[in-house]
């Protein structure tokens, strides 16, 4: 009986070794396709993690940032109606900030505010 | 108020409570798992469906289904779940193939009027060679040929236990049957394969 068990174990070892060898011998094309399949599955997993509002591209943060910027500009000296055109910064640019598809633009908001402050300071010095 | 504070509040307002499901670590763990099973799963599927592209499609479907429906399960459950899904995909493929073959045969029988000579009949039978003269690739082909002859449940039990290394409980979960059934299917598969592969290291002679 023990001999049968040993023989069966040898058989199982042999079949397993053959299978392992066949796995290791997979060609590059197959490995690449499998890698692509795995990436697709990970993308599916990550899509489930992304909040719905971000996935849908809702400009919630963009609107918020635009509102803050508008208040900031309104309180800044020199930034009154009519003077905006003279500064060369059209009010329409606020629509670009509000309609944000990329949050890179949001990061530029502080830069635009600094530009506005510099411009109003220049106008104050010239006027 | 700083701009970054505003954005932080906007994110927190809509942000779901933090949980394991939404961590980078979880994604990395899931990636490691898939990387560890993808090649083996492909080989198992390939043995049954006999076509590379079909096997790749089946594995991809199984990965996607696992990511969609079961990624939130504990990591130790992923393997039996994945192979359960894989088996279901293979079964669905086989059913579709049978229906397709049946439909095609209806058209083929209406047009064929002579018997065609099967070119494979002229290929020498490799099984006649002593096993020690078979290369590894040839030996694997013989094993696959013998596996293909097994009933589906014996195929599953043998490949999950022997090839993938699942224990009896995991194999039962993957196959959707009792542990006793797994043992029965597995022992019958081993017995049949040893008879089929006479002289195949430890087989019957």
Interface residues (C-beta under 8 A of the other chain):
Chain A: X7 X8 X9 X10 X11 X12 X13 X14 X15 X16 X18 X19 X21 X22 X23 X25 X26 X30 X31 X33 X34 X35 X37 X38 X40 X41 X42 X44 X45 X46 X48 X49 X51 X53 X60 X61 X64 X65 X68 X106 X109 X110
Chain B: X1 X3 X6 X7 X9 X10 X11 X14 X15 X16 X21 X22 X27 X30 X31 X34 X35 X38 X39 X40 X42 X43 X52 X56 X59 X60 X63 X64 X66 X67 X68 X71 X136 X137 X139 X140 X143 X162 X163 X165 X190 X193 X194 X200 X201 X202 X203
